[in-house]
Amino acid sequence: MNKPKVSVITVVYNDVNNIELTIKNVLKQTYSNLEYIVIDGASSDGTLDVIKKYTDSIVWHSEPDQGIYDAMQKGAQLASGEWILYRNCGDFFATPSAIEDLFSSYDKDEGEDFLIADIRYFKEFGYKDFKPSILTKSYLESMPVFHPSTFVRRSTQLRYPFHLEYRYSADYCFFVESFLNGAKYRYFDILLSLYNNETGASTDSFDKSLKDNIDFLLKFGVYDSSHIKRLKYKMWKCIINKKIKRYFPFYSWYHKKHLKDMGWIECDLNTVLKNI
């Protein structure tokens, strides 16, 4: 099969410390039919100066936006690739051949909406690898795929634009809405991306994401009472853990022990990022 055009989209706002490493990581990809788009939210900390250094290699756009999902949707509208992948600032492809490896295995287009792969979460403590939850769970139970390791058919993204009212969970809503309308996926047993789990909207605002999830499921009427109860329990547990982390000095020790119990591998950050 001819190599389909892929558009990688990075959205960023005031992240001068990470933007250049992410740009360099994407530009190292060996996949030949690649377009790279950077959507900046009118940064004022020097981020835009870094982006402009790569004008000859990337497509970039800078203006105020209504948040991360508004910026992501702008990137999808600007893209010209058949497939898009969102590469957040501070995240990376696992290897320079990551895109090439996946599409070399994609020998026949059967109308899939999503091409999904594995991800590695990392933080100062170390890392842990994950497979998409949709392989073993209903897409209503949790985020069905890892967005940084999911190629989305551009036409699907434009058909179901992000619900911007869900500021913390519009990506979950997008995938659920797509699957409710018959979206198909193909899984590749490939470690595609490295995701910074140290901080960021998904990590710092997980309780708010769960609230968005609950509101969305209630709006669409695709739930049962036990599922909503489980989500509410997770939300309140997250809120309590945030308070413990803020006020109790022993939390750091407890958190590291908890990570080990969950299967995280302790190692230094340079080892985790050595192949990017």
C-alpha positions, 0 to 999 in steps of 0.5 A: 500500500502506498504510504498515506500522508500523516499529519503530526500536530503539536499544540503548545502554550508557553512551554519554552522548556519543552517545545524544541525537544518535541519538535526535534523528536518529530522531525527525526521521524524516518516516515517520508510522507509526513507533515508537521503542524505546530499550533501555538496559543499566542505564547509570550515566554519565548516559545514562538521564537523557538517555533520560528527557528523551524519555519522551513520544516514545519507548518505553524500557526499562532493566535489565542484559542479557547483551550487545548481542544480548540487548538487541536481542532484548528490543527486538524482543520489545517492538516492535509494528511489522511491520518493525524496524530496529536503529539503534545509538547513534552511528549515524544515518539519512542524511536525515530522509526515509530511511524514507519514501523506502524505503517509498514504493518498497515498493509490494507486500508479497511476503513478504520477510523483509528490506528492504535498502539501502546504507550510508555508513561514516564516521570522522574521516578521511571516508567510503565508501559500500557496497552489501550484499554479498549482491547479488554474493556468497553469504551465506556469504562475508561479512555479507550485508547491513548491519544498520543499513540493513536492515529485518527483518520482526519475525516473522522476528526472533522465529522465529530469535532471536540465538544469544547464545553468539556474542557478536561475530557473532550478527547474521551467524548470524541472517542466515545461519540465515534464508537457509538456511531460505529467507528472501527480501529486496528491495533498494532503491538508497537510502542509508539509514544512516550507520555510525560505523566509527571504533570499536565492537564490529564494528570493534574485535573483527572478529577475534573476529567472524570466529572466531564466524563460523567456529564457527557455519559449522562447527556448521551444516555449511554450508561448504567447506574453502577457505571456512574457510581464507579466513576463518581467513586474514582472522582472523589478518591482522586480529590481526596488523594490531591488533598493528601498530596498537598497537606501531608509530607509523607505522600511522596514516599507513599506515592513511590511505593504505590508506583512500584506496587502498580508495576512501574520500573524505577530508573533515571529519566535519561535512560527512559528518553535515550532513544528519542 
